[in-house]
Amino acid sequence: MSSSTPVESGVRLGLRENLAQFMLLVGVNALVGGMIGQERTVLPLLATDEFGLDKYTATLTFIAAFGIVKAATNFFAGTLSDRYGRKPVLVAGWIIGIPVPLLLMWAPTWGWVVFANVLLGVNQGLTWSTTVIMKIDLVGPERRGFAMGINEAAGYGAVALTALATGWIAAEHGLRPAPFFLGVAYAALGLGLSTLAVKETHSHARHEATNHVSANDTHREGLTTAEIFRLTSFRDKALSSCSQAGLVNNLNDGLAWGLFPIFFAAAGVSIGRIGILAALYPAAWGLGQLYTGGLSDRIGRKPLIAGGMLTQAAALAWMAAVTGFWAWAAGAVVLGIGTAMVYPTLLAAIGDVAHPTWRARSVGIYRLWRDGGFAVGALLAGVLADLASIETAIYAVAGLTAISGVIVIVRMNETHRPALADNSVDDTD
């Protein structure tokens, strides 16, 4: 036990012991997901129908701006959470998110839409990162995968439901302003709950740190942020494998978010059906995580991460190869299943390896790489779609996703073996 880490009296780790706060944070994260969901169906169609953008690269600028800002904010969210506590960062994220739906309703030019997504990136980076960190704090090491499954299921379930709802609203009442009324409600409720009901969880991380044991000296407490960045990004085999897989995962999500609605519309699919297709992918993603997060606690992280990346690659190739609503619906569901295998498991693996005293910073750095994938995916997909076709862009991203899965198979070590008292292995180069 380190003398530099104080023992927190009255603090207990575990899902059952902290169930009320855990479920409150699940609800808050659903509202966070809804803030993205308000855009999934409507915004790509607004770009072409209302703002007259005829280049895919220009259309996807809103995703690029979102991804760059969210990635950077994730990094600072982890650092700020360690320095000032989790709750202040969460509340600040909701304050910054309040103008987003209002700007989307009334933006006179596309530049204002891009600015709204800059604010949305800050909102998501602060709020989603913090709810992840707070749940990891509360549950302790034994049920970390299950906790991340619940967290991500709530967020992406809300993405799906909101995408479906906004598609229906847009079909009935137009692309603006009605679909974005949901965002106004989400932001107001999220700020109220975070301010009045959410409790600080930093003491739980400090409590866990008093009992944390690692045989690997590189995972000791007291590392600098620069050292943590190098470990998470490059040196540690597990952490760096997770970082690259997270980047590629969100690279293909950026493509799905920005190009799939336009792809479907060009094939003559109605707005209402586009809303269904836009919802099926995050719905399978969200619901699947209710199972895959806990499954990773039982069988380990690596099989789900590698298998999920390869499943996503196959689903993307299928989406480019087929035509028709039902064929695309099947592909969207499989894509969501593959993402459900990966998403909570990557977060759980980061939590397995990182020391509790710098875990928030490691999560923030991982999420920096992961959400940087939105920007990379938007730029890559836009350029390829403009130079060749949307199908070419989809095939290219499918290939990158398959390569990422192979990297996990070759490089990543298993981070969670339930039969062992601790999960530490020699995992640095």
PyMOL commands that set and color helices and strands:
alter all, ss='L'
color gray80, all
select helices_A, chain A and resi 19-40+42-49+56-59+61-84+86-97+99-106+110-139+144-173+178-196+202-209+217-219+225-235+237-266+271-299+302-321+325-353+359-387+390-411
alter helices_A, ss='H'
color red, helices_A
deselect
rebuild
show_as cartoon
